[in-house]
Amino acid sequence: MRLEEAFVALSKGKPFFGGEAIGFMDICLGSFVVLLKAREKLKGEKLLDESKVPYLFKWADQFLCDDTVKNLVPEIDKVAEFLGELEAKAPQNFK
């Protein structure tokens, strides 16, 4: 919720933290979006719930749909598969 509040305050109604274009904060936080989406897919969880954090939800979608970003980040399905394989190999106390 605090990140949602920070986004609203910093973006001032624009699509990204820094305004109209992807900036440093977007890249820092955006690097986790694929992992969050992969975890959601793998576990059926909602980590970026549109009803709870609508601005971050929209930001994440816009971030991943940006032409530059979508050509750089791995496919969410492949990341989910990889996370599932890692979890299967992890000792029971790390699951």
Phi and psi in radians as a Rosetta constraint file:
Dihedral C 1 N 2 CA 2 C 2 CIRCULARHARMONIC -1.180 0.35
Dihedral N 2 CA 2 C 2 N 3 CIRCULARHARMONIC -0.645 0.35
Dihedral C 2 N 3 CA 3 C 3 CIRCULARHARMONIC -1.163 0.35
Dihedral N 3 CA 3 C 3 N 4 CIRCULARHARMONIC -0.641 0.35
Dihedral C 3 N 4 CA 4 C 4 CIRCULARHARMONIC -1.051 0.35
Dihedral N 4 CA 4 C 4 N 5 CIRCULARHARMONIC -0.823 0.35
Dihedral C 4 N 5 CA 5 C 5 CIRCULARHARMONIC -1.091 0.35
Dihedral N 5 CA 5 C 5 N 6 CIRCULARHARMONIC -0.719 0.35
Dihedral C 5 N 6 CA 6 C 6 CIRCULARHARMONIC -1.122 0.35
Dihedral N 6 CA 6 C 6 N 7 CIRCULARHARMONIC -0.726 0.35
Dihedral C 6 N 7 CA 7 C 7 CIRCULARHARMONIC -1.062 0.35
Dihedral N 7 CA 7 C 7 N 8 CIRCULARHARMONIC -0.824 0.35
Dihedral C 7 N 8 CA 8 C 8 CIRCULARHARMONIC -1.031 0.35
Dihedral N 8 CA 8 C 8 N 9 CIRCULARHARMONIC -0.761 0.35
Dihedral C 8 N 9 CA 9 C 9 CIRCULARHARMONIC -1.191 0.35
Dihedral N 9 CA 9 C 9 N 10 CIRCULARHARMONIC -0.757 0.35
Dihedral C 9 N 10 CA 10 C 10 CIRCULARHARMONIC -1.368 0.35
Dihedral N 10 CA 10 C 10 N 11 CIRCULARHARMONIC -0.663 0.35
Dihedral C 10 N 11 CA 11 C 11 CIRCULARHARMONIC -1.342 0.35
Dihedral N 11 CA 11 C 11 N 12 CIRCULARHARMONIC -0.437 0.35
Dihedral C 11 N 12 CA 12 C 12 CIRCULARHARMONIC 0.912 0.35
Dihedral N 12 CA 12 C 12 N 13 CIRCULARHARMONIC 0.763 0.35
Dihedral C 12 N 13 CA 13 C 13 CIRCULARHARMONIC 1.464 0.35
Dihedral N 13 CA 13 C 13 N 14 CIRCULARHARMONIC -0.007 0.35
Dihedral C 13 N 14 CA 14 C 14 CIRCULARHARMONIC -1.542 0.35
Dihedral N 14 CA 14 C 14 N 15 CIRCULARHARMONIC 2.933 0.35
Dihedral C 14 N 15 CA 15 C 15 CIRCULARHARMONIC -1.280 0.35
Dihedral N 15 CA 15 C 15 N 16 CIRCULARHARMONIC -0.365 0.35
Dihedral C 15 N 16 CA 16 C 16 CIRCULARHARMONIC -2.230 0.35
Dihedral N 16 CA 16 C 16 N 17 CIRCULARHARMONIC 2.894 0.35
Dihedral C 16 N 17 CA 17 C 17 CIRCULARHARMONIC -0.948 0.35
Dihedral N 17 CA 17 C 17 N 18 CIRCULARHARMONIC -0.721 0.35
Dihedral C 17 N 18 CA 18 C 18 CIRCULARHARMONIC -1.593 0.35
Dihedral N 18 CA 18 C 18 N 19 CIRCULARHARMONIC -0.002 0.35
Dihedral C 18 N 19 CA 19 C 19 CIRCULARHARMONIC 2.238 0.35
Dihedral N 19 CA 19 C 19 N 20 CIRCULARHARMONIC -2.249 0.35
Dihedral C 19 N 20 CA 20 C 20 CIRCULARHARMONIC -1.373 0.35
Dihedral N 20 CA 20 C 20 N 21 CIRCULARHARMONIC -0.417 0.35
Dihedral C 20 N 21 CA 21 C 21 CIRCULARHARMONIC -2.106 0.35
Dihedral N 21 CA 21 C 21 N 22 CIRCULARHARMONIC 2.719 0.35
Dihedral C 21 N 22 CA 22 C 22 CIRCULARHARMONIC -1.113 0.35
Dihedral N 22 CA 22 C 22 N 23 CIRCULARHARMONIC 2.303 0.35
Dihedral C 22 N 23 CA 23 C 23 CIRCULARHARMONIC -2.195 0.35
Dihedral N 23 CA 23 C 23 N 24 CIRCULARHARMONIC -2.926 0.35
Dihedral C 23 N 24 CA 24 C 24 CIRCULARHARMONIC -0.985 0.35
Dihedral N 24 CA 24 C 24 N 25 CIRCULARHARMONIC -0.862 0.35
Dihedral C 24 N 25 CA 25 C 25 CIRCULARHARMONIC -1.110 0.35
Dihedral N 25 CA 25 C 25 N 26 CIRCULARHARMONIC -0.666 0.35
Dihedral C 25 N 26 CA 26 C 26 CIRCULARHARMONIC -1.087 0.35
Dihedral N 26 CA 26 C 26 N 27 CIRCULARHARMONIC -0.744 0.35
Dihedral C 26 N 27 CA 27 C 27 CIRCULARHARMONIC -1.159 0.35
Dihedral N 27 CA 27 C 27 N 28 CIRCULARHARMONIC -0.765 0.35
Dihedral C 27 N 28 CA 28 C 28 CIRCULARHARMONIC -1.045 0.35
Dihedral N 28 CA 28 C 28 N 29 CIRCULARHARMONIC -0.892 0.35
Dihedral C 28 N 29 CA 29 C 29 CIRCULARHARMONIC -1.361 0.35
Dihedral N 29 CA 29 C 29 N 30 CIRCULARHARMONIC -0.568 0.35
Dihedral C 29 N 30 CA 30 C 30 CIRCULARHARMONIC -1.130 0.35
Dihedral N 30 CA 30 C 30 N 31 CIRCULARHARMONIC -0.418 0.35
Dihedral C 30 N 31 CA 31 C 31 CIRCULARHARMONIC -1.152 0.35
Dihedral N 31 CA 31 C 31 N 32 CIRCULARHARMONIC -0.308 0.35
Dihedral C 31 N 32 CA 32 C 32 CIRCULARHARMONIC -1.650 0.35
Dihedral N 32 CA 32 C 32 N 33 CIRCULARHARMONIC -0.218 0.35
Dihedral C 32 N 33 CA 33 C 33 CIRCULARHARMONIC -1.093 0.35
Dihedral N 33 CA 33 C 33 N 34 CIRCULARHARMONIC -0.748 0.35
Dihedral C 33 N 34 CA 34 C 34 CIRCULARHARMONIC -1.083 0.35
Dihedral N 34 CA 34 C 34 N 35 CIRCULARHARMONIC -0.726 0.35
Dihedral C 34 N 35 CA 35 C 35 CIRCULARHARMONIC -1.107 0.35
Dihedral N 35 CA 35 C 35 N 36 CIRCULARHARMONIC -0.739 0.35
Dihedral C 35 N 36 CA 36 C 36 CIRCULARHARMONIC -1.082 0.35
Dihedral N 36 CA 36 C 36 N 37 CIRCULARHARMONIC -0.799 0.35
Dihedral C 36 N 37 CA 37 C 37 CIRCULARHARMONIC -1.141 0.35
Dihedral N 37 CA 37 C 37 N 38 CIRCULARHARMONIC -0.668 0.35
Dihedral C 37 N 38 CA 38 C 38 CIRCULARHARMONIC -1.157 0.35
Dihedral N 38 CA 38 C 38 N 39 CIRCULARHARMONIC -0.720 0.35
Dihedral C 38 N 39 CA 39 C 39 CIRCULARHARMONIC -1.101 0.35
Dihedral N 39 CA 39 C 39 N 40 CIRCULARHARMONIC -0.733 0.35
Dihedral C 39 N 40 CA 40 C 40 CIRCULARHARMONIC -1.013 0.35
Dihedral N 40 CA 40 C 40 N 41 CIRCULARHARMONIC -0.789 0.35
Dihedral C 40 N 41 CA 41 C 41 CIRCULARHARMONIC -1.156 0.35
Dihedral N 41 CA 41 C 41 N 42 CIRCULARHARMONIC -0.751 0.35
Dihedral C 41 N 42 CA 42 C 42 CIRCULARHARMONIC -1.191 0.35
Dihedral N 42 CA 42 C 42 N 43 CIRCULARHARMONIC -0.732 0.35
Dihedral C 42 N 43 CA 43 C 43 CIRCULARHARMONIC -1.824 0.35
Dihedral N 43 CA 43 C 43 N 44 CIRCULARHARMONIC -0.118 0.35
Dihedral C 43 N 44 CA 44 C 44 CIRCULARHARMONIC 1.197 0.35
Dihedral N 44 CA 44 C 44 N 45 CIRCULARHARMONIC 0.440 0.35
Dihedral C 44 N 45 CA 45 C 45 CIRCULARHARMONIC -1.656 0.35
Dihedral N 45 CA 45 C 45 N 46 CIRCULARHARMONIC 2.802 0.35
Dihedral C 45 N 46 CA 46 C 46 CIRCULARHARMONIC -2.020 0.35
Dihedral N 46 CA 46 C 46 N 47 CIRCULARHARMONIC 1.762 0.35
Dihedral C 46 N 47 CA 47 C 47 CIRCULARHARMONIC -1.570 0.35
Dihedral N 47 CA 47 C 47 N 48 CIRCULARHARMONIC -0.619 0.35
Dihedral C 47 N 48 CA 48 C 48 CIRCULARHARMONIC -1.917 0.35
Dihedral N 48 CA 48 C 48 N 49 CIRCULARHARMONIC 1.450 0.35
Dihedral C 48 N 49 CA 49 C 49 CIRCULARHARMONIC -1.482 0.35
Dihedral N 49 CA 49 C 49 N 50 CIRCULARHARMONIC 2.084 0.35
Dihedral C 49 N 50 CA 50 C 50 CIRCULARHARMONIC -1.031 0.35
Dihedral N 50 CA 50 C 50 N 51 CIRCULARHARMONIC -0.547 0.35
Dihedral C 50 N 51 CA 51 C 51 CIRCULARHARMONIC -1.313 0.35
Dihedral N 51 CA 51 C 51 N 52 CIRCULARHARMONIC -0.390 0.35
Dihedral C 51 N 52 CA 52 C 52 CIRCULARHARMONIC -1.739 0.35
Dihedral N 52 CA 52 C 52 N 53 CIRCULARHARMONIC -0.662 0.35
Dihedral C 52 N 53 CA 53 C 53 CIRCULARHARMONIC -2.317 0.35
Dihedral N 53 CA 53 C 53 N 54 CIRCULARHARMONIC 1.209 0.35
Dihedral C 53 N 54 CA 54 C 54 CIRCULARHARMONIC -1.079 0.35
Dihedral N 54 CA 54 C 54 N 55 CIRCULARHARMONIC -0.604 0.35
Dihedral C 54 N 55 CA 55 C 55 CIRCULARHARMONIC -1.281 0.35
Dihedral N 55 CA 55 C 55 N 56 CIRCULARHARMONIC -0.710 0.35
Dihedral C 55 N 56 CA 56 C 56 CIRCULARHARMONIC -1.177 0.35
Dihedral N 56 CA 56 C 56 N 57 CIRCULARHARMONIC -0.656 0.35
Dihedral C 56 N 57 CA 57 C 57 CIRCULARHARMONIC -1.025 0.35
Dihedral N 57 CA 57 C 57 N 58 CIRCULARHARMONIC -0.836 0.35
Dihedral C 57 N 58 CA 58 C 58 CIRCULARHARMONIC -1.160 0.35
Dihedral N 58 CA 58 C 58 N 59 CIRCULARHARMONIC -0.713 0.35
Dihedral C 58 N 59 CA 59 C 59 CIRCULARHARMONIC -1.034 0.35
Dihedral N 59 CA 59 C 59 N 60 CIRCULARHARMONIC -0.810 0.35
Dihedral C 59 N 60 CA 60 C 60 CIRCULARHARMONIC -1.048 0.35
Dihedral N 60 CA 60 C 60 N 61 CIRCULARHARMONIC -0.740 0.35
Dihedral C 60 N 61 CA 61 C 61 CIRCULARHARMONIC -1.115 0.35
Dihedral N 61 CA 61 C 61 N 62 CIRCULARHARMONIC -0.797 0.35
Dihedral C 61 N 62 CA 62 C 62 CIRCULARHARMONIC -1.120 0.35
Dihedral N 62 CA 62 C 62 N 63 CIRCULARHARMONIC -0.682 0.35
Dihedral C 62 N 63 CA 63 C 63 CIRCULARHARMONIC -1.073 0.35
Dihedral N 63 CA 63 C 63 N 64 CIRCULARHARMONIC -0.874 0.35
Dihedral C 63 N 64 CA 64 C 64 CIRCULARHARMONIC -1.207 0.35
Dihedral N 64 CA 64 C 64 N 65 CIRCULARHARMONIC -0.417 0.35
Dihedral C 64 N 65 CA 65 C 65 CIRCULARHARMONIC -1.523 0.35
Dihedral N 65 CA 65 C 65 N 66 CIRCULARHARMONIC -0.179 0.35
Dihedral C 65 N 66 CA 66 C 66 CIRCULARHARMONIC -1.068 0.35
Dihedral N 66 CA 66 C 66 N 67 CIRCULARHARMONIC 2.375 0.35
Dihedral C 66 N 67 CA 67 C 67 CIRCULARHARMONIC -0.962 0.35
Dihedral N 67 CA 67 C 67 N 68 CIRCULARHARMONIC -0.747 0.35
Dihedral C 67 N 68 CA 68 C 68 CIRCULARHARMONIC -1.162 0.35
Dihedral N 68 CA 68 C 68 N 69 CIRCULARHARMONIC -0.790 0.35
Dihedral C 68 N 69 CA 69 C 69 CIRCULARHARMONIC -1.159 0.35
Dihedral N 69 CA 69 C 69 N 70 CIRCULARHARMONIC -0.829 0.35
Dihedral C 69 N 70 CA 70 C 70 CIRCULARHARMONIC -1.128 0.35
Dihedral N 70 CA 70 C 70 N 71 CIRCULARHARMONIC -0.355 0.35
Dihedral C 70 N 71 CA 71 C 71 CIRCULARHARMONIC -1.503 0.35
Dihedral N 71 CA 71 C 71 N 72 CIRCULARHARMONIC -0.128 0.35
Dihedral C 71 N 72 CA 72 C 72 CIRCULARHARMONIC -1.927 0.35
Dihedral N 72 CA 72 C 72 N 73 CIRCULARHARMONIC -0.584 0.35
Dihedral C 72 N 73 CA 73 C 73 CIRCULARHARMONIC -1.461 0.35
Dihedral N 73 CA 73 C 73 N 74 CIRCULARHARMONIC 2.604 0.35
Dihedral C 73 N 74 CA 74 C 74 CIRCULARHARMONIC -1.236 0.35
Dihedral N 74 CA 74 C 74 N 75 CIRCULARHARMONIC 2.806 0.35
Dihedral C 74 N 75 CA 75 C 75 CIRCULARHARMONIC -1.173 0.35
Dihedral N 75 CA 75 C 75 N 76 CIRCULARHARMONIC 2.380 0.35
Dihedral C 75 N 76 CA 76 C 76 CIRCULARHARMONIC -1.056 0.35
Dihedral N 76 CA 76 C 76 N 77 CIRCULARHARMONIC -0.690 0.35
Dihedral C 76 N 77 CA 77 C 77 CIRCULARHARMONIC -1.062 0.35
Dihedral N 77 CA 77 C 77 N 78 CIRCULARHARMONIC -0.726 0.35
Dihedral C 77 N 78 CA 78 C 78 CIRCULARHARMONIC -1.192 0.35
Dihedral N 78 CA 78 C 78 N 79 CIRCULARHARMONIC -0.668 0.35
Dihedral C 78 N 79 CA 79 C 79 CIRCULARHARMONIC -1.160 0.35
Dihedral N 79 CA 79 C 79 N 80 CIRCULARHARMONIC -0.721 0.35
Dihedral C 79 N 80 CA 80 C 80 CIRCULARHARMONIC -1.072 0.35
Dihedral N 80 CA 80 C 80 N 81 CIRCULARHARMONIC -0.739 0.35
Dihedral C 80 N 81 CA 81 C 81 CIRCULARHARMONIC -1.080 0.35
Dihedral N 81 CA 81 C 81 N 82 CIRCULARHARMONIC -0.783 0.35
Dihedral C 81 N 82 CA 82 C 82 CIRCULARHARMONIC -1.086 0.35
Dihedral N 82 CA 82 C 82 N 83 CIRCULARHARMONIC -0.768 0.35
Dihedral C 82 N 83 CA 83 C 83 CIRCULARHARMONIC -1.088 0.35
Dihedral N 83 CA 83 C 83 N 84 CIRCULARHARMONIC -0.685 0.35
Dihedral C 83 N 84 CA 84 C 84 CIRCULARHARMONIC -1.095 0.35
Dihedral N 84 CA 84 C 84 N 85 CIRCULARHARMONIC -0.710 0.35
Dihedral C 84 N 85 CA 85 C 85 CIRCULARHARMONIC -1.152 0.35
Dihedral N 85 CA 85 C 85 N 86 CIRCULARHARMONIC -0.734 0.35
Dihedral C 85 N 86 CA 86 C 86 CIRCULARHARMONIC -1.089 0.35
Dihedral N 86 CA 86 C 86 N 87 CIRCULARHARMONIC -0.771 0.35
Dihedral C 86 N 87 CA 87 C 87 CIRCULARHARMONIC -1.106 0.35
Dihedral N 87 CA 87 C 87 N 88 CIRCULARHARMONIC -0.671 0.35
Dihedral C 87 N 88 CA 88 C 88 CIRCULARHARMONIC -1.133 0.35
Dihedral N 88 CA 88 C 88 N 89 CIRCULARHARMONIC -0.552 0.35
Dihedral C 88 N 89 CA 89 C 89 CIRCULARHARMONIC -1.513 0.35
Dihedral N 89 CA 89 C 89 N 90 CIRCULARHARMONIC -0.287 0.35
Dihedral C 89 N 90 CA 90 C 90 CIRCULARHARMONIC -1.228 0.35
Dihedral N 90 CA 90 C 90 N 91 CIRCULARHARMONIC 2.534 0.35
Dihedral C 90 N 91 CA 91 C 91 CIRCULARHARMONIC -1.025 0.35
Dihedral N 91 CA 91 C 91 N 92 CIRCULARHARMONIC 2.622 0.35
Dihedral C 91 N 92 CA 92 C 92 CIRCULARHARMONIC -0.936 0.35
Dihedral N 92 CA 92 C 92 N 93 CIRCULARHARMONIC -0.637 0.35
Dihedral C 92 N 93 CA 93 C 93 CIRCULARHARMONIC -1.297 0.35
Dihedral N 93 CA 93 C 93 N 94 CIRCULARHARMONIC -0.085 0.35
Dihedral C 93 N 94 CA 94 C 94 CIRCULARHARMONIC -1.783 0.35
Dihedral N 94 CA 94 C 94 N 95 CIRCULARHARMONIC -0.027 0.35
